[in-house]
Amino acid sequence: MSYENLLSLIQQFGYAALFFSLWLGIVGMPIPDEVVVMTGGAVTSSHLLEPVPAFLLTYLGVISGLSLGYFLGRYVGTPIMDKLRKKRKMETYIAFSEKLVVKYGSFALCISYFFPIVRHVMPYLVGINKMTFRRYALYSYTTGFVWTLVFFIVGRFVGNHVQEVGTMVHDYGLMLLWVPVVIAIGYGCYYYVRTRNVL
Protein backbone atom coordinates (compact mmCIF):
# COMPACT_ATOMS: atom_id res chain seq x y z
CA MET A 1 0.00 0.00 0.00
CA SER A 2 1.39 3.39 -1.00
CA TYR A 3 1.02 6.80 0.63
CA GLU A 4 -1.54 7.73 -2.03
CA ASN A 5 -3.58 4.60 -1.24
CA LEU A 6 -3.51 5.47 2.44
CA LEU A 7 -4.72 8.98 1.70
CA SER A 8 -7.51 7.53 -0.40
CA LEU A 9 -8.54 5.23 2.47
CA ILE A 10 -8.55 8.17 4.90
CA GLN A 11 -10.70 10.18 2.51
CA GLN A 12 -13.10 7.24 2.25
CA PHE A 13 -13.16 5.88 5.81
CA GLY A 14 -11.84 8.80 7.87
CA TYR A 15 -10.49 8.14 11.36
CA ALA A 16 -11.08 4.38 11.11
CA ALA A 17 -8.49 4.15 8.31
CA LEU A 18 -5.80 5.50 10.64
CA PHE A 19 -6.70 3.08 13.41
CA PHE A 20 -6.86 -0.07 11.27
CA SER A 21 -3.74 0.79 9.24
CA LEU A 22 -1.76 0.83 12.50
CA TRP A 23 -3.58 -2.03 14.21
CA LEU A 24 -2.88 -4.26 11.20
CA GLY A 25 0.76 -3.11 11.20
CA ILE A 26 1.45 -6.02 13.54
CA VAL A 27 0.87 -8.43 10.62
CA GLY A 28 3.21 -6.54 8.33
CA MET A 29 1.34 -3.84 6.44
CA PRO A 30 3.55 -2.69 3.53
CA ILE A 31 3.65 0.92 4.72
CA PRO A 32 5.79 1.93 7.74
CA ASP A 33 4.04 2.95 10.97
CA GLU A 34 5.96 6.23 10.92
CA VAL A 35 4.38 7.12 7.57
CA VAL A 36 0.86 6.26 8.81
CA VAL A 37 1.25 8.37 11.96
CA MET A 38 2.73 11.33 10.06
CA THR A 39 -0.04 11.04 7.48
CA GLY A 40 -2.51 11.38 10.36
CA GLY A 41 -0.84 14.66 11.27
CA ALA A 42 -0.63 15.83 7.66
CA VAL A 43 -4.35 15.34 6.96
CA THR A 44 -5.23 17.41 10.04
CA SER A 45 -3.13 20.32 8.78
CA SER A 46 -5.07 20.19 5.50
CA HIS A 47 -8.34 20.07 7.55
CA LEU A 48 -9.37 16.70 6.15
CA LEU A 49 -9.67 15.41 9.75
CA GLU A 50 -9.86 17.10 13.14
CA PRO A 51 -6.55 16.99 15.11
CA VAL A 52 -7.71 15.61 18.49
CA PRO A 53 -9.81 12.63 17.31
CA ALA A 54 -7.24 11.87 14.59
CA PHE A 55 -4.45 11.77 17.17
CA LEU A 56 -6.47 9.65 19.60
CA LEU A 57 -7.41 7.07 16.93
CA THR A 58 -3.81 7.02 15.70
CA TYR A 59 -2.50 6.43 19.23
CA LEU A 60 -5.09 3.72 19.88
CA GLY A 61 -4.09 2.04 16.60
CA VAL A 62 -0.43 2.03 17.64
CA ILE A 63 -0.95 0.56 21.12
CA SER A 64 -3.66 -1.88 19.98
CA GLY A 65 -1.41 -3.35 17.31
CA LEU A 66 1.51 -3.77 19.69
CA SER A 67 -0.73 -5.10 22.48
CA LEU A 68 -1.96 -7.79 20.11
CA GLY A 69 1.66 -8.90 19.78
CA TYR A 70 2.02 -8.99 23.57
CA PHE A 71 -1.09 -11.17 24.03
CA LEU A 72 -0.07 -13.52 21.22
CA GLY A 73 3.35 -13.91 22.80
CA ARG A 74 1.94 -14.44 26.30
CA TYR A 75 -0.86 -16.88 25.45
CA VAL A 76 0.34 -18.59 22.28
CA GLY A 77 4.01 -18.53 23.18
CA THR A 78 7.05 -19.80 21.30
CA PRO A 79 5.22 -21.03 18.15
CA ILE A 80 4.75 -17.34 17.25
CA MET A 81 8.46 -16.64 17.65
CA ASP A 82 9.38 -19.82 15.75
CA LYS A 83 7.20 -18.67 12.86
CA LEU A 84 8.80 -15.20 12.94
CA ARG A 85 12.30 -16.69 12.85
CA LYS A 86 11.49 -18.35 9.51
CA LYS A 87 10.92 -14.98 7.86
CA ARG A 88 13.80 -13.43 5.98
CA LYS A 89 16.15 -11.32 8.16
CA MET A 90 13.88 -11.66 11.21
CA GLU A 91 16.50 -13.61 13.18
CA THR A 92 18.64 -10.45 13.28
CA TYR A 93 15.80 -8.35 14.71
CA ILE A 94 14.84 -11.02 17.23
CA ALA A 95 18.45 -11.37 18.41
CA PHE A 96 18.74 -7.58 18.75
CA SER A 97 15.47 -7.48 20.72
CA GLU A 98 16.70 -10.20 23.06
CA LYS A 99 19.94 -8.28 23.68
CA LEU A 100 17.93 -5.15 24.54
CA VAL A 101 15.86 -7.09 27.08
CA VAL A 102 18.95 -8.63 28.69
CA LYS A 103 20.71 -5.25 28.89
CA TYR A 104 17.84 -2.90 29.76
CA GLY A 105 15.04 -5.09 31.14
CA SER A 106 11.58 -3.50 30.96
CA PHE A 107 13.07 -0.25 29.62
CA ALA A 108 13.83 -2.17 26.40
CA LEU A 109 10.17 -1.64 25.50
CA CYS A 110 10.77 2.12 25.43
CA ILE A 111 13.94 1.82 23.35
CA SER A 112 12.32 -0.56 20.85
CA TYR A 113 9.86 2.11 19.68
CA PHE A 114 12.70 3.88 17.89
CA PHE A 115 13.75 0.81 15.89
CA PRO A 116 11.43 -0.24 13.05
CA ILE A 117 10.50 -3.97 13.12
CA VAL A 118 12.10 -4.34 16.59
CA ARG A 119 9.12 -2.27 17.78
CA HIS A 120 6.85 -5.14 16.65
CA VAL A 121 9.10 -7.99 17.80
CA MET A 122 9.49 -6.71 21.37
CA PRO A 123 5.84 -7.22 22.49
CA TYR A 124 5.98 -10.87 21.37
CA LEU A 125 9.22 -11.34 23.28
CA VAL A 126 8.10 -9.79 26.59
CA GLY A 127 4.79 -11.63 26.29
CA ILE A 128 6.61 -14.95 25.92
CA ASN A 129 8.73 -14.02 28.95
CA LYS A 130 5.50 -13.51 30.93
CA MET A 131 5.90 -9.82 31.69
CA THR A 132 2.75 -8.70 33.50
CA PHE A 133 0.32 -6.70 31.38
CA ARG A 134 0.40 -3.89 33.93
CA ARG A 135 4.17 -3.49 33.51
CA TYR A 136 3.91 -3.89 29.73
CA ALA A 137 1.23 -1.18 29.51
CA LEU A 138 3.14 1.21 31.80
CA TYR A 139 6.25 1.18 29.60
CA SER A 140 4.72 0.60 26.18
CA TYR A 141 1.69 2.88 26.36
CA THR A 142 3.62 5.79 27.87
CA THR A 143 6.39 5.62 25.26
CA GLY A 144 3.78 4.98 22.56
CA PHE A 145 2.02 8.20 23.46
CA VAL A 146 5.23 10.24 23.15
CA TRP A 147 6.30 8.44 19.96
CA THR A 148 2.89 8.95 18.33
CA LEU A 149 2.74 12.60 19.38
CA VAL A 150 6.21 13.35 17.95
CA PHE A 151 5.49 11.79 14.54
CA PHE A 152 1.96 13.20 14.43
CA ILE A 153 3.31 16.74 14.96
CA VAL A 154 6.08 16.17 12.41
CA GLY A 155 3.39 15.11 9.93
CA ARG A 156 1.57 18.39 10.43
CA PHE A 157 4.73 20.26 9.42
CA VAL A 158 6.03 18.13 6.54
CA GLY A 159 2.66 17.88 4.76
CA ASN A 160 3.08 16.35 1.30
CA HIS A 161 6.61 15.12 2.10
CA VAL A 162 5.35 12.50 4.57
CA GLN A 163 6.34 9.56 2.34
CA GLU A 164 9.97 10.67 1.97
CA VAL A 165 10.45 11.66 5.62
CA GLY A 166 8.67 8.56 6.94
CA THR A 167 10.68 6.20 4.75
CA MET A 168 13.93 7.87 5.85
CA VAL A 169 12.96 7.50 9.54
CA HIS A 170 11.95 3.87 8.96
CA ASP A 171 15.25 3.08 7.21
CA TYR A 172 17.57 4.84 9.67
CA GLY A 173 15.58 4.56 12.91
CA LEU A 174 17.33 5.74 16.07
CA MET A 175 20.23 7.32 14.16
CA LEU A 176 17.93 10.18 13.14
CA LEU A 177 17.44 11.14 16.78
CA TRP A 178 20.92 12.68 16.59
CA VAL A 179 19.67 15.22 14.03
CA PRO A 180 17.56 17.34 16.45
CA VAL A 181 20.27 16.94 19.12
CA VAL A 182 22.95 18.30 16.76
CA ILE A 183 20.64 21.15 15.67
CA ALA A 184 19.89 22.06 19.31
CA ILE A 185 23.60 22.05 20.23
CA GLY A 186 24.43 24.13 17.15
CA TYR A 187 21.72 26.64 18.00
CA GLY A 188 22.90 26.78 21.61
CA CYS A 189 26.49 27.50 20.51
CA TYR A 190 25.29 30.15 18.05
CA TYR A 191 23.15 31.83 20.70
CA TYR A 192 26.00 31.77 23.24
CA VAL A 193 28.50 33.33 20.79
CA ARG A 194 25.99 35.94 19.63
CA THR A 195 25.13 36.87 23.24
CA ARG A 196 28.82 37.28 24.13
CA ASN A 197 29.38 39.47 21.08
CA VAL A 198 26.46 41.65 22.01
CA LEU A 199 27.78 42.03 25.55
C-alpha positions as semicolon CSV with decimal commas, in nm:
position;residue;x (nm);y (nm);z (nm)
1;M;0,000;0,000;0,000
2;S;0,139;0,339;-0,100
3;Y;0,102;0,680;0,063
4;E;-0,154;0,773;-0,203
5;N;-0,358;0,460;-0,124
6;L;-0,351;0,547;0,244
7;L;-0,472;0,898;0,170
8;S;-0,751;0,753;-0,040
9;L;-0,854;0,523;0,247
10;I;-0,855;0,817;0,490
11;Q;-1,070;1,018;0,251
12;Q;-1,310;0,724;0,225
13;F;-1,316;0,588;0,581
14;G;-1,184;0,880;0,787
15;Y;-1,049;0,814;1,136
16;A;-1,108;0,438;1,111
17;A;-0,849;0,415;0,831
18;L;-0,580;0,550;1,064
19;F;-0,670;0,308;1,341
20;F;-0,686;-0,007;1,127
21;S;-0,374;0,079;0,924
22;L;-0,176;0,083;1,250
23;W;-0,358;-0,203;1,421
24;L;-0,288;-0,426;1,120
25;G;0,076;-0,311;1,120
26;I;0,145;-0,602;1,354
27;V;0,087;-0,843;1,062
28;G;0,321;-0,654;0,833
29;M;0,134;-0,384;0,644
30;P;0,355;-0,269;0,353
31;I;0,365;0,092;0,472
32;P;0,579;0,193;0,774
33;D;0,404;0,295;1,097
34;E;0,596;0,623;1,092
35;V;0,438;0,712;0,757
36;V;0,086;0,626;0,881
37;V;0,125;0,837;1,196
38;M;0,273;1,133;1,006
39;T;-0,004;1,104;0,748
40;G;-0,251;1,138;1,036
41;G;-0,084;1,466;1,127
42;A;-0,063;1,583;0,766
43;V;-0,435;1,534;0,696
44;T;-0,523;1,741;1,004
45;S;-0,313;2,032;0,878
46;S;-0,507;2,019;0,550
47;H;-0,834;2,007;0,755
48;L;-0,937;1,670;0,615
49;L;-0,967;1,541;0,975
50;E;-0,986;1,710;1,314
51;P;-0,655;1,699;1,511
52;V;-0,771;1,561;1,849
53;P;-0,981;1,263;1,731
54;A;-0,724;1,187;1,459
55;F;-0,445;1,177;1,717
56;L;-0,647;0,965;1,960
57;L;-0,741;0,707;1,693
58;T;-0,381;0,702;1,570
59;Y;-0,250;0,643;1,923
60;L;-0,509;0,372;1,988
61;G;-0,409;0,204;1,660
62;V;-0,043;0,203;1,764
63;I;-0,095;0,056;2,112
64;S;-0,366;-0,188;1,998
65;G;-0,141;-0,335;1,731
66;L;0,151;-0,377;1,969
67;S;-0,073;-0,510;2,248
68;L;-0,196;-0,779;2,011
69;G;0,166;-0,890;1,978
70;Y;0,202;-0,899;2,357
71;F;-0,109;-1,117;2,403
72;L;-0,007;-1,352;2,122
73;G;0,335;-1,391;2,280
74;R;0,194;-1,444;2,630
75;Y;-0,086;-1,688;2,545
76;V;0,034;-1,859;2,228
77;G;0,401;-1,853;2,318
78;T;0,705;-1,980;2,130
79;P;0,522;-2,103;1,815
80;I;0,475;-1,734;1,725
81;M;0,846;-1,664;1,765
82;D;0,938;-1,982;1,575
83;K;0,720;-1,867;1,286
84;L;0,880;-1,520;1,294
85;R;1,230;-1,669;1,285
86;K;1,149;-1,835;0,951
87;K;1,092;-1,498;0,786
88;R;1,380;-1,343;0,598
89;K;1,615;-1,132;0,816
90;M;1,388;-1,166;1,121
91;E;1,650;-1,361;1,318
92;T;1,864;-1,045;1,328
93;Y;1,580;-0,835;1,471
94;I;1,484;-1,102;1,723
95;A;1,845;-1,137;1,841
96;F;1,874;-0,758;1,875
97;S;1,547;-0,748;2,072
98;E;1,670;-1,020;2,306
99;K;1,994;-0,828;2,368
100;L;1,793;-0,515;2,454
101;V;1,586;-0,709;2,708
102;V;1,895;-0,863;2,869
103;K;2,071;-0,525;2,889
104;Y;1,784;-0,290;2,976
105;G;1,504;-0,509;3,114
106;S;1,158;-0,350;3,096
107;F;1,307;-0,025;2,962
108;A;1,383;-0,217;2,640
109;L;1,017;-0,164;2,550
110;C;1,077;0,212;2,543
111;I;1,394;0,182;2,335
112;S;1,232;-0,056;2,085
113;Y;0,986;0,211;1,968
114;F;1,270;0,388;1,789
115;F;1,375;0,081;1,589
116;P;1,143;-0,024;1,305
117;I;1,050;-0,397;1,312
118;V;1,210;-0,434;1,659
119;R;0,912;-0,227;1,778
120;H;0,685;-0,514;1,665
121;V;0,910;-0,799;1,780
122;M;0,949;-0,671;2,137
123;P;0,584;-0,722;2,249
124;Y;0,598;-1,087;2,137
125;L;0,922;-1,134;2,328
126;V;0,810;-0,979;2,659
127;G;0,479;-1,163;2,629
128;I;0,661;-1,495;2,592
129;N;0,873;-1,402;2,895
130;K;0,550;-1,351;3,093
131;M;0,590;-0,982;3,169
132;T;0,275;-0,870;3,350
133;F;0,032;-0,670;3,138
134;R;0,040;-0,389;3,393
135;R;0,417;-0,349;3,351
136;Y;0,391;-0,389;2,973
137;A;0,123;-0,118;2,951
138;L;0,314;0,121;3,180
139;Y;0,625;0,118;2,960
140;S;0,472;0,060;2,618
141;Y;0,169;0,288;2,636
142;T;0,362;0,579;2,787
143;T;0,639;0,562;2,526
144;G;0,378;0,498;2,256
145;F;0,202;0,820;2,346
146;V;0,523;1,024;2,315
147;W;0,630;0,844;1,996
148;T;0,289;0,895;1,833
149;L;0,274;1,260;1,938
150;V;0,621;1,335;1,795
151;F;0,549;1,179;1,454
152;F;0,196;1,320;1,443
153;I;0,331;1,674;1,496
154;V;0,608;1,617;1,241
155;G;0,339;1,511;0,993
156;R;0,157;1,839;1,043
157;F;0,473;2,026;0,942
158;V;0,603;1,813;0,654
159;G;0,266;1,788;0,476
160;N;0,308;1,635;0,130
161;H;0,661;1,512;0,210
162;V;0,535;1,250;0,457
163;Q;0,634;0,956;0,234
164;E;0,997;1,067;0,197
165;V;1,045;1,166;0,562
166;G;0,867;0,856;0,694
167;T;1,068;0,620;0,475
168;M;1,393;0,787;0,585
169;V;1,296;0,750;0,954
170;H;1,195;0,387;0,896
171;D;1,525;0,308;0,721
172;Y;1,757;0,484;0,967
173;G;1,558;0,456;1,291
174;L;1,733;0,574;1,607
175;M;2,023;0,732;1,416
176;L;1,793;1,018;1,314
177;L;1,744;1,114;1,678
178;W;2,092;1,268;1,659
179;V;1,967;1,522;1,403
180;P;1,756;1,734;1,645
181;V;2,027;1,694;1,912
182;V;2,295;1,830;1,676
183;I;2,064;2,115;1,567
184;A;1,989;2,206;1,931
185;I;2,360;2,205;2,023
186;G;2,443;2,413;1,715
187;Y;2,172;2,664;1,800
188;G;2,290;2,678;2,161
189;C;2,649;2,750;2,051
190;Y;2,529;3,015;1,805
191;Y;2,315;3,183;2,070
192;Y;2,600;3,177;2,324
193;V;2,850;3,333;2,079
194;R;2,599;3,594;1,963
195;T;2,513;3,687;2,324
196;R;2,882;3,728;2,413
197;N;2,938;3,947;2,108
198;V;2,646;4,165;2,201
199;L;2,778;4,203;2,555
